[in-house]
Amino acid sequence: MARFTVHVREEWLTVPCKDTRASVRWLAAEAVRRYRKNKPESGAESPESLQVRRCQGLGLLDLDDAIEDVLQDNDFIEVVLKDDVMSSEFIPSQPEGVHLYTRNHEPNEYICLDGSHLTIKDLVRLGRGLYKIKLTAEAEEKIRQSRALLENIVKEHKVVYGITTGFGKFARTVIPNNKLKELQENLVRSHSAGVGKPLSPMRSRMLLALRINVLAKGYSGISLDTLSQMIQAFNASCLSYVPEKGSVGASGDLAPLAHLALGLMGEGKMWSPRSGWADAKYVLQAHGLKPVSLKPKEGLALINGTQMITSLGAEAVERATAIARQADIVAALTLEVLKGTTRAFDSDIHALRPHPGQVEVAFRFRSLLGSDHHPSEIAESHRFCDRVQDAYTLRCCPQVHGVANDTIAFVKNIIETEINSATDNPMVFADRGETISGGNFHGEYPAKALDYLAIGVHELAAISERRIERLCNPSLSELPAFLVNEGGLNSGFMIAHCTAAALVLAIELLAACQGIEFLRPLKTTTPLEKVYDLVRTVVRPWIKDRFMAPDIEVVHRLLIDQKVWEVANPYIEKYRLANVPEARPISPTAFTLESPRSPCKRAWME
């Protein structure tokens, strides 16, 4: 007999079907009937007001189609009641924008984990579903050795915290051997006390992958069987329902990691591309997997650590890196539009204050704006203007963007160290034949580093907003007010500037490209023209007012996908490799005893 797992509101129901020639309407009605039977107070609507869709791919089903024509045995489907989608408590079976892949699109590449060599970049890729996981042979051997020590502790009835005793205040309560499995399961259940919406599948993948990596170090005492089951769940993309809120930090991520373990035990909710959100036991069963049966100490091994903070931190570092390096490109374009000078980026200035970030940002500006390497008609048009020097928001980009880059580098080091750290308690030292209680589960390192990261990224946003002010203010930019003709009739970038004060670097890129329109037919440098061309592939010039939010969103996506960096970086690296002499053009922003020989002549070269 065929059977189908049907999601109705917060419930998952198994509906048997003797005759698959029946209609989808019948299946929906039967699911709603069973739901009403369990919850008579629900007031569920009749099948005529329902929508039915497959959980995999979210394909909408015609109620009049025969079941056998559109579904396969053991498929997961969702019945959406008429008013549910408007409810704040409604969680669809598939999260919006989730990476859905069929078996034909599953990753076929593996990352080998040993607990010591995972990078932020690879962790983020694991989160995106681009790789599967397997352990190194060395990691497997370490895991066997530490587990053997734990088995001896249990066999010899030794009193060891978390293994043969209770937890926290109950550390002196000795638990009999026949209750040790129940002890670990109760630990996971009681600590699954998070609240809020579930993590996205990407973040859940990162969390699970990172927990596997930490356990692979071989200091937690987990069995190879249990860890292998976790890896199988990851590779099948069976992901536990982990609420966004509940991390303690001081005691690590006990609640989120408990929810992660709960799903692996076959309890609570779980997500997979095939099933969407469903009862964990059904999701595991649909993928041919068995729930984890916890052995002594394994519940503690699964929930002790900082992997929630650290995995989210790894994603934040990756995003901050993309923002910081593209902020340099966007700011360089703004400087061109505002007819600034490159003199403030002279390498001799930055050699006197050689912070690595500052030196690199100044180099990027030279590589994008160097008028000998990339001739700029815009730069030549104001070579002998009467401006004495540029505003802080332009002149101090290496200093402000630079410290943001150094902040990111500092935080990246903290997070990558944490990614490959053992954070359990107690730690199991097989080579010493002992377990030691400590505090490696404390979340202070990643937490404080991420506070610092937030400050650094905020500075990039703050200075970007000030540059937008200069672009929009005609008394500062020599461009039309708010970058639009027929001001008054059109408001241009007036409110986009207000939005940028709180949110988005993308608005500066939009504004800078709009500023270029008022300087045509003059052209900027080759790499910045490429950036302009990229933006114009998705956003047309602002001739008169229109709905702006889609423009902001599509340019925001260019930055998220690092398209701006991809366009400009080859020119930056070519400049680096070419080792060309640094151009130092005559400009009113610098004083020299040598007078210019001609308006277009360069002063001197290194």
N, C-alpha and C positions, 0 to 999 in steps of 0.2 A: 504494500500500500504506500502510495506517495504521501509525503508530509511536507508542510511548509511552515517556516518560522515567520510569524507576522507581528509587526510592531504596531500597536494601537496605543496612542498616548504614551504613558510611561511604562506600559506593560509589553512583554514579549510572550506570545502564545504559540504553542505548537498546534497546528491544525491538520489533522489527517484528511486525506482525500481519496475515497474509494474509486471515484470515477473522474479521471482528469479531463474528460470531455465536458465537464461542467464549466460554467463561465467564471471569469474573474470576479464578476459581480457576486456569484454565489460564495466564492472564497472570502471576499470582503465582508459579506453579510454574516457568514459563519464566524469570522474572527470577531466582529463587533458583538455578535450574540454571546460569545464566550466571555468577552470583555465585560459586557453588561451583567452576566451571571456572577462574575467575580466582584464587580463594583456596581451594584444596582443603583447607587446614587449618582452615577456619572452623567446620566442624561445624554448618552451618545446618540448621534443622529442616525437616520436610516441610510442604507447604502446609496441611495440616489444622490445624496449630498456629499459623497466622499470622493477622494482621489486615491488611486492605488498606483504605486510605483515600485520598481525593483530597487533594492538598496544598492546593488552594484551598478554604478553608472547613473542612477536616479532616473531611469527611463520610465516615462508615464505609460501606464497600461490602459487599454480600452476595456471597459467593464464588460463588453459583449463578446470579447475574444474567449475562445476555449483555453482552459488552463494549459493543456498539453501543447498548444501552439506557441505560447509565450514564456512558459516557465519550465524549469527542470526540477526534478525531485530534490528536496532539501534546499531550495532557493530561499533567500531572505527577502521579504517584501514589506512595504510600509503602507499602512492605511492612514491617510491624513484626514482628520475630521475637519469639518467646515471652518470652525472658529479657532482651531488650535494654533494656526500659523501667526495669529495676532497676539497670542499669549506670551508674556515675558518669560514664562517658565518652559516654553516649548523648546525642546532640543531635537532638531531633525536627526534622522539616523545617519546622515552624512554631513559633516561640517562643511560650511561654505568654503570653496576654493581648495578643498583637500586634494592631495595628489592621489588620484585614483588610477590604479594600474591593474590590468588583467594579467593572467599568468604569462601571456605572450609578451608583456612589457615589464615583467619583473626583472630586477637587476641580475646579471649573471657574473658580476665581478664581486670578489670578496676582499674584505680587510681582515688581516690576521691580528688579533688582539693578544697582548701579553701583559697589559697593565702598566707599561712603561713608555710606550712610544706613540700613543694616540695624539694627534694634533687637533687644534681647533678646527682647521679647515676640513679634516676628514670627519670629525664629529658632526659638523653641520651637513656634510654630504650624506652621512648615515641618516641624519634626520630627514633629509629630502628623499630618502628611499632609493639612493643611487648605488648602494652596496649592500651585500649581505655580510654576515660575520662568521668567522671561525677562529678557534684558538690555536696558538702555536703549540708545538709539542712540549716546549719548555714550560709553558704555562700549565698545561695539563699535568705535568709531573709535580710541579709545586703544589697544585691543588690537591693531588692525591696524598702528598706527604702531610700537609696540614690537616687534612680530613682524618688521616690515620691517627694523628695525635689526639684529635677530639674523640674518636671512637674509643681510644684507650682510657681517656678521662672518664667517659660514661661507664665503660666496662669495669673500671676499678672503683666506681662510686666516689670519685673525688668531688669536693665541693668547689666549684668554679663559677664565678658570676656569669649569669646569662645562659649557662650551659646546664647546670644542675640546680640553679637557684632562680628565684623570681627576679624582678627588675626594679630599679630605682629604690624606693622605700622598702621593697620586699626582697632586697638583695640577701638578707640573712635567712630567708625562707627556703629550705631545701625541698626540692621537688622529687618524688619517687620516679624511678626509671620508666615505669609504665604510664606516666603522665607527661613525659617530656615532649612527645609529639603534640599533645593538646596544649601544652605550655606555649610552644612556638606559634601554633595556629591562633591561640587566643591573643597573643601579643600583636599579631598582624591585624586581627579583627578589631581589637580595642583601640589601636593606634590609627585606624582608618577613619579619621575624624575631620577630614578636610571639608571645605565648603566652596561653593561657587561653580562656575561652568568648568567643563573639562579642558585640559590642555589640548591644543591642536594635535592632530596626528604627528606632525613634524616634530613638535616639542616632546611628545610622548616617546617617539622613536629615539630622540637624542637622550632622553632620561634613561630609557632602558639600555641603550647602547653603552652609556657611560657607567651605569651600574654593573653591567657585564664586564667592562674593562677593569673596574676597580676590584671586582671579585677574582678576575683572572690573575691578579698579582700573587694570589696564594697565601694571603695572611688573614683571611676571614673564616676559614674552616668549612666553607661550603663544599658539598659533595660535587664531584664531576657530573653525576647524573642530573642533579638539580640545575646546575649551570648550563648543561647541554639542553635541558628543557627550555630554559630562558632564551637561549640562542635560537632554538627552533621557533619559539613564539615570535622573536624579532624577525627572523627570516621570512616568516609567513605574514608579517605585519599585523599580528594579533596584539593589540595595545590596550592596556588597562585604562579604566576611567580614573584619571588623576585630577582632582579638583585644583583650580588655580591657587586657592588660598588655604593656608594652614601650616606653612613652614614656620618652625620655631627659630631657626637660625642658630641660637645658642646651643641647642641640643641637636643641631643638624636638621635634616629634612625628614623627621620621623613620620609625620602624617602623609606627605606625598609619596614617600617610598613605601609606606604601608599599603596605600591604595594600589601602587604598582604591583606589590606582591600579592594583594588580595585577588586581583584578576587572574594572575598566574595560578592561584589556588583553585580557580574555577568559581569564585564567588564575586559578587558585585557585577559591574558592567564592563564590557570590553568592546573595542572597535576593530574591524578589519575592512579592507576595501570590498570584500564580498558581502559582509553582513551589515555594515554600518554599526551603530550602537545596538548591542544585544546583551542578554545575559552571558556572562563569561563562559559558562559551561557549554552553551550552544555554539559560541564562536570557536572555542577550542575544538569541540567535536566536529564542526564543519570543516576544519583544517586537518583533521586526523591527529590531533594532539590530545594528550592527557593532562589533567590538572597536576600541578606540583604537589607532592606529599612531603611536608616538611620534616626533616630529621632534626635531632638535637642541635641547637645553636643556629639553625638556618634561618629562622624567622628574624632573629637579631642580626644576622649577617645581611639580610635583605633590606633592613630598614635603617641601619646606622650609616650616616654619611651626609655629604653635602652635594649630592649629585643634582638635585633640583636647582639650587642656586647656581651651581657651576655650569650646568648645561644651558640654562637661560643666559648665564654670563658669557658663555662661548658664542652663542648667537649674537649677543649684544656687541661683543668685540669684533666679530666678523662684519656686522652692519656698520659699526663706528669706523672701521678701517675704510670701508667703501665710501662712507660720507666724507671722511677727512681728505682723502686724496682727490675726490671729485670737487670738494670745496675749493681747492687750489685752482682747478681749471675754471670753475665758474667765476671765482674772484678775478682771475686774470682777464677773462672776457669783460667783466664789469670795468676793470681798470682801463681797458682799451676804449670802451664806450664813453667813459668819463674823461678821456684824453689825459690819462695819467702818464707818469714816466717810470722807466725801469731802473733809474739810478739808485733807488732805495734797496735794490736787490743785488747791488755790487758785492762780489764775493769777499772783497777786503773788509767790508763792514761786518759781515757775519763771521769772518775768521776771528774777529776781536771778541765775539761772544759765541763760542762754538758749540752751542747746544745742538745735538744731532737733528732734532726736528726743525729747528729754525734754519739750519744750513740746508737741509733737504728742501724745505718749502721755497726758500730763496732760489735754489737751483731750478726747481720746477717752473717758477715764474720766468726765470731767464730762458729756460728751454722753450717756453711757449711764446715769449714776447721778444726774444733777442732779435733786434731788427736787422742785424747782419745775416743771421742764420735764416730767419723767416721775415723777409721784408714786409712792412705793414704800411699801407697807404694812409691809414688812419693816424699812425704814429708820426709819419712825415708831415701830415697836414698841420700839426701843432708843435713842431719841433722847436720853434722860436717864439712861443707864446709868452705872455708876461706872468704866468703863474710861478710863484716862488717855490712851493713844495706841495705835495699831495696831502690829503687828510689822513688822519690816523687809520681810518678803515681801509685805506689802500696801502699806505706806506708801511704800516705795522703788521701786514698779513703774515710775514715770516715769523714774527714774534708770537702773535696770537694763534695762528694755525699751527705754528711749530710746537708750542707747548701742548696743544691738543694731540698732535702726533706722538710726542714723547709720553703723554699720559696713556695713550692707547698701547704703546709699546710696553710700558710698565705693567699695565693691567693684563695684557696678553701673557706676559711672563708669569704672573700670579695664577691666572686661570689655567694655563697649560701645565704648570706645576701641580695644581689641584686636580686636573683631569687624570693625572697619572700617579695619584697619591692613594695610599690605603687609609680609609677613614672609618674603619669599623672599631668596635670596642666590645669585648677585649680583643687584642691582636693575638694571632696564633703564630708562634715562632717555632716551626718544625725543627729547624737546625739546633735550637736551644732546648727543645723539648718542654716548652712552657708557654703559658698564655699570660699576657700582661694587660691590665686595664689602664687606659689613658684617656686623652681628650681629643684625638684626631678628628672626631666627628664635629667639632665646633666650626661654625660657619663664618667666623670673623674674617678670615683671610679673603675669601671671595667676596663677602658682603662689603667690606670696607673698600676693597679695590673697585667694586662696581659703583659705589658712591662717588669715588674719584672719577671714574669714567663718565658718569652723568654730568659732573661739573665740566669736564673737558669738552664733551659734545655740546653742552649748553653754550660754551663760548663761541663755538663755530656758528651756532644759530644766532647768537646775539650780534656778532659782527656782520653777519650776512644781512640781518634786518637793517643795520645802519647803512650798509652799502645800497640797499633798496631805497632807503630814504634819499640818498644822494641821487639815485637814478630818477626818482619820481619828482624831486624838488627842482623846478626850473632855475631857481637862483643858484643852485649848486651844480646842475648838470649841463646847462645850456641846451637842454632838450625840452620839448613840449611838456607841460605839467601832466604828471601821471602817465606820461608816455603815450598820449593819444591826441589826435587832431580834433578840432572842434570841442575843446574842453568846455564843460558845462552841459552841452548836449550829451557828451560822452564822459564817463567818469574814469575810464581806463583802469589803471592799476591801483586806484585809491583804496579799495577795501582789500584787495589782495595783499597790499602792504600791511594792513592791520592783521590779516591772517598770518603773515610771515612773522610778525612780532611774537607769535606763540608757537609756530609750527614748522614751516617748510622751507628748506634750502631750494627746492624746485622753483619757487617763485622768483628768486634772484636770477636763476637761469632764464626763466621766461622774460623777465624784465630786461636783462642784458641783451637778449636776442631782439627784443622789441626796440631797444635803444639803437642797435645796429641799423635798423630800418631808416632812422632819421639821419644816418651818416652816409648812406649810399649816395653815389656809386663807389665811395671809398671802401676798400677791403681791409680786413685785419690780417693777422698772420695766418699761414696755412693751417696749423693745427686748430686754431680758434675758428677759422672758417669751416673746418670739418665739424666742429661742435655745433656751430650755427646750422649747418646743413642737416645734421642729425635731428635737431629740435624741429626744424621746418618739415621733416618727414612726417611729424605727428601733430604739429600745431601750426596753423597758418598765421601770418602777421595780423596784428590787431588794428584793423582799419576803423572799425566802430564797435561800440559795446556789444557784447554777446555773452552768453552763459559761460562763465569763466571756470567753474569747478572742473569740468572735464579736461580743460587744458592743463590745469594744475595736476590733476591725477595722472594724466598720461606722461607728463614730464617727470613727475615723481617716480613713475614706474621705470623710466629711463635710468634714473639714479639708483633705484633699488636693484635693477638688473645690471648695474655698472656699465651701461652702454657708453656713457660720457667718458669714463676711464678707458674703455676699449678703443675709442676713437682717438683720444689724445695721447695715450701712453706710448704707442710706437714712436711718436715724434720726440717725447721726453727721453726715451731710451736711446734713440738715434743720436740725439744731442749729447747724451752722456758718453756714448761709445766714440763719437767723432772727436771729442776733446777739442772742440773748436776754440780759438781765442775768444775771450770775453769782450763783447762790444761795450764801449763806454762812450756813448754819444754826447755831444755838447747839449746842454739843457739848462734852462734857468733854475732848475732845482739844485744845481751844484755850482760852486765857485771854482774857477780855474784861472791861472795867470795867462794861459794860452788862449788867444782869441781865435774864433773859428775862421777858417780860410774861405769857406763857402757854405751857404745854407744847407747843402746836402752832404757835406764832407764829414766823415767820422773824425773824432778828435784824436784818438790814439788807441792802439791795440796792445794787448799783452804780448 
